[in-house]
Amino acid sequence: MDLNTIRKTAAYIAVAYILVQSFQWYVFAQFPAAANAQEEMMQGHHALHVTRSWLMLISMFAMLILNITVCYIAATINRFWAIVGMAGYFTFFLLEISLRSVELFYIQLYLPQQALKADPGVLQNILDKYSTFANIQHALYFPLIFSTSITYFSLFFIFKPKVHRIIRFVMLVNILRSSWRLGSDFLNIGWLQGSLYNTVYLPLVVLLFGLTAIWLLRMKTTCISSESSRSRPRE
């Protein structure tokens, strides 16, 4: 498969991810805020939520192709920092598919089935497991977000040539977005907390992945080749 095909495939994955995230946004909007942990767990067992989780899990594997493509292009400029960026992306990938697999197969499918036939004593034990996973998931989001932050910083400083100004802007916004999440969720910075992040989440996904797709489709193999030749040391 030639680089042009890979590049276009990665661009289409970025567009598909926007559609998946839009579907997820739609699914969350269909359910009222849960009154308690049991109601929240049973909402997750609904067919719409299960479908959402399947799509997001599959998307993570497709996103690996997108991220490898971006880092490959970055490697034509600076191989070392591109490898650092890819390491961050791959750490994110491993954590994300682990969390989403447990969430789908254990939290959304297995535990609700057990809850439907459980007596009150066993039900409380199931709800405790559900709450424990939520706490573990929150804790693991720190290395997940932090690893991508390393990637965003690396790629932001790699993509200095003017031809890459679109993806450099994407990385800058991602740095700000990750800093927002870390400051809000883990450093407890008050003015970063609240519902605003959730409100702008989907618009940011559309903006960032839409721009990434445009950059990939506009990128020419000749530009990548010329950058690769400039980055190689002369003999």
C-alpha positions as CSV (number, residue, x, y, z in Angstrom):
1,M,0.0,0.0,0.0
2,D,1.5,3.3,-1.1
3,L,1.8,6.4,1.2
4,N,-1.0,8.3,-0.6
5,T,-3.5,5.5,0.0
6,I,-2.4,5.3,3.7
7,R,-2.7,9.1,4.1
8,K,-6.2,9.1,2.5
9,T,-7.3,6.1,4.6
10,A,-6.2,8.0,7.7
11,A,-8.1,11.1,6.7
12,Y,-11.3,9.0,6.2
13,I,-10.8,7.4,9.6
14,A,-10.7,10.9,11.1
15,V,-14.0,11.7,9.4
16,A,-15.5,8.4,10.6
17,Y,-14.4,9.1,14.1
18,I,-16.3,12.4,14.0
19,L,-19.4,10.4,13.1
20,V,-18.9,7.9,15.9
21,Q,-18.4,10.7,18.4
22,S,-21.5,12.4,17.1
23,F,-23.5,9.2,17.6
24,Q,-22.1,8.9,21.2
25,W,-23.2,12.5,21.8
26,Y,-26.7,11.6,20.6
27,V,-26.9,8.5,22.8
28,F,-26.0,10.3,25.9
29,A,-28.6,12.9,25.1
30,Q,-31.3,10.3,25.0
31,F,-31.1,9.4,28.7
32,P,-31.9,11.6,31.7
33,A,-29.4,12.0,34.5
34,A,-29.3,8.8,36.6
35,A,-30.7,9.0,40.1
36,N,-28.4,6.4,41.5
37,A,-25.6,3.9,40.6
38,Q,-28.1,1.1,39.8
39,E,-30.0,3.3,37.4
40,E,-26.8,4.4,35.8
41,M,-25.6,0.8,35.4
42,M,-28.9,-0.3,33.8
43,Q,-28.8,2.6,31.4
44,G,-25.4,1.4,30.2
45,H,-27.0,-2.0,29.5
46,H,-29.4,-0.4,27.0
47,A,-28.8,-1.3,23.3
48,L,-27.9,2.2,22.3
49,H,-25.2,2.4,24.9
50,V,-23.9,-1.0,24.1
51,T,-23.8,0.0,20.4
52,R,-22.0,3.2,21.3
53,S,-19.4,1.3,23.3
54,W,-18.8,-1.2,20.4
55,L,-18.3,1.6,18.0
56,M,-15.9,3.5,20.3
57,L,-13.9,0.3,21.0
58,I,-13.5,-0.5,17.2
59,S,-12.7,3.2,16.6
60,M,-9.7,3.0,18.9
61,F,-8.1,0.3,16.6
62,A,-8.8,2.5,13.6
63,M,-7.4,5.5,15.3
64,L,-4.1,3.7,15.7
65,I,-3.7,3.8,11.9
66,L,-4.4,7.6,12.0
67,N,-1.9,8.2,14.7
68,I,0.8,6.1,13.2
69,T,0.3,8.0,9.9
70,V,0.7,11.4,11.6
71,C,3.8,10.2,13.5
72,Y,5.3,8.8,10.3
73,I,5.0,12.2,8.6
74,A,6.5,13.8,11.7
75,A,9.4,11.4,11.5
76,T,10.4,12.8,8.1
77,I,11.2,16.0,10.0
78,N,12.5,14.7,13.4
79,R,12.6,11.0,13.9
80,F,13.5,11.0,17.6
81,W,10.6,13.2,18.7
82,A,8.2,11.4,16.4
83,I,9.1,8.2,18.2
84,V,8.5,9.9,21.5
85,G,5.1,11.1,20.2
86,M,4.2,7.6,18.9
87,A,5.1,6.1,22.3
88,G,2.7,8.5,23.9
89,Y,0.0,7.6,21.4
90,F,0.6,3.9,21.9
91,T,0.4,4.2,25.7
92,F,-3.0,6.0,25.2
93,F,-4.1,3.2,22.9
94,L,-3.3,0.4,25.3
95,L,-5.0,2.2,28.2
96,E,-8.0,3.1,26.2
97,I,-8.8,-0.3,24.7
98,S,-8.3,-1.9,28.1
99,L,-10.7,0.5,29.8
100,R,-13.3,0.3,27.0
101,S,-13.1,-3.5,26.9
102,V,-13.7,-3.8,30.6
103,E,-16.5,-1.2,30.4
104,L,-18.3,-2.9,27.5
105,F,-17.9,-6.6,28.4
106,Y,-18.0,-6.5,32.2
107,I,-19.7,-3.3,33.2
108,Q,-22.3,-2.9,30.5
109,L,-23.0,-6.5,29.6
110,Y,-22.1,-8.9,32.5
111,L,-22.9,-6.9,35.7
112,P,-26.4,-5.7,34.6
113,Q,-27.3,-9.3,33.6
114,Q,-26.2,-10.5,37.1
115,A,-28.1,-7.6,38.7
116,L,-31.4,-8.5,37.0
117,K,-31.5,-11.9,38.8
118,A,-29.7,-11.0,42.0
119,D,-31.2,-10.7,45.5
120,P,-30.8,-7.4,47.4
121,G,-27.6,-8.6,49.2
122,V,-25.9,-9.7,46.0
123,L,-27.1,-6.6,44.2
124,Q,-25.3,-4.3,46.6
125,N,-22.1,-6.3,45.9
126,I,-22.6,-5.8,42.2
127,L,-23.2,-2.0,42.6
128,D,-20.0,-1.9,44.7
129,K,-18.0,-3.4,41.8
130,Y,-19.6,-0.9,39.4
131,S,-18.6,2.0,41.6
132,T,-15.1,0.6,42.0
133,F,-14.6,0.4,38.3
134,A,-15.7,4.1,38.0
135,N,-13.1,5.1,40.5
136,I,-10.4,3.0,38.8
137,Q,-11.4,4.4,35.4
138,H,-11.1,8.0,36.7
139,A,-7.6,7.3,38.1
140,L,-6.3,5.7,34.9
141,Y,-7.4,8.7,32.9
142,F,-4.5,10.6,34.4
143,P,-1.8,8.5,32.6
144,L,-4.1,8.3,29.6
145,I,-4.4,12.1,29.2
146,F,-0.8,12.7,30.3
147,S,0.6,10.3,27.7
148,T,-1.2,12.1,24.9
149,S,-0.1,15.5,26.3
150,I,3.5,14.3,25.7
151,T,2.6,13.5,22.1
152,Y,0.9,16.8,21.5
153,F,3.9,18.7,22.8
154,S,6.3,16.6,20.7
155,L,4.3,17.0,17.5
156,F,3.6,20.7,18.0
157,F,7.4,21.4,18.0
158,I,8.1,19.0,15.1
159,F,5.5,20.5,12.7
160,K,7.2,23.9,12.3
161,P,7.3,24.0,8.4
162,K,4.5,26.3,7.0
163,V,3.0,23.4,5.1
164,H,2.1,21.8,8.4
165,R,0.4,24.9,10.0
166,I,-3.0,23.1,10.1
167,I,-1.8,20.1,12.1
168,R,0.3,22.4,14.3
169,F,-2.8,24.3,15.2
170,V,-4.5,21.0,16.0
171,M,-1.7,20.0,18.3
172,L,-1.8,23.4,20.1
173,V,-5.5,23.1,20.8
174,N,-5.0,19.5,22.0
175,I,-2.3,20.8,24.4
176,L,-4.8,23.3,25.8
177,R,-7.6,20.7,25.9
178,S,-5.4,18.2,27.8
179,S,-4.2,20.8,30.2
180,W,-7.8,21.7,30.8
181,R,-8.7,18.1,31.6
182,L,-5.7,17.6,33.9
183,G,-6.2,20.8,35.7
184,S,-9.9,20.3,36.2
185,D,-10.1,16.5,37.0
186,F,-6.8,15.9,38.8
187,L,-5.4,19.3,40.1
188,N,-8.9,20.5,41.1
189,I,-8.5,24.0,39.7
190,G,-11.9,25.5,40.4
191,W,-12.2,27.8,37.4
192,L,-11.5,24.9,35.0
193,Q,-14.2,22.8,36.5
194,G,-17.9,22.9,35.5
195,S,-20.0,21.8,32.5
196,L,-18.2,23.9,29.8
197,Y,-15.8,21.2,28.8
198,N,-18.7,18.7,28.2
199,T,-20.5,21.4,26.2
200,V,-17.6,22.1,23.8
201,Y,-16.4,18.5,23.6
202,L,-18.1,17.5,20.4
203,P,-17.5,20.8,18.6
204,L,-13.8,20.4,19.5
205,V,-13.8,16.8,18.1
206,V,-15.4,18.0,14.8
207,L,-12.9,20.9,14.6
208,L,-9.7,19.0,15.4
209,F,-10.4,15.8,13.5
210,G,-11.9,17.7,10.6
211,L,-8.8,19.8,10.3
212,T,-6.6,16.7,10.6
213,A,-8.5,15.1,7.7
214,I,-8.1,18.3,5.6
215,W,-4.3,18.3,6.4
216,L,-3.9,14.7,5.4
217,L,-5.8,15.1,2.2
218,R,-3.9,18.2,1.2
219,M,-0.5,16.8,2.1
220,K,1.5,15.7,-1.0
221,T,3.8,12.7,-1.0
222,T,6.4,14.9,-2.7
223,C,6.4,17.3,0.3
224,I,6.9,14.3,2.7
225,S,9.7,13.0,0.5
226,S,11.5,16.3,0.3
227,E,11.3,16.8,4.1
228,S,12.6,13.2,4.6
229,S,15.6,14.0,2.3
230,R,16.3,17.2,4.2
231,S,16.2,15.4,7.6
232,R,18.8,12.8,6.6
233,P,22.4,13.7,7.4
234,R,24.7,14.3,4.5
235,E,27.4,11.8,3.9
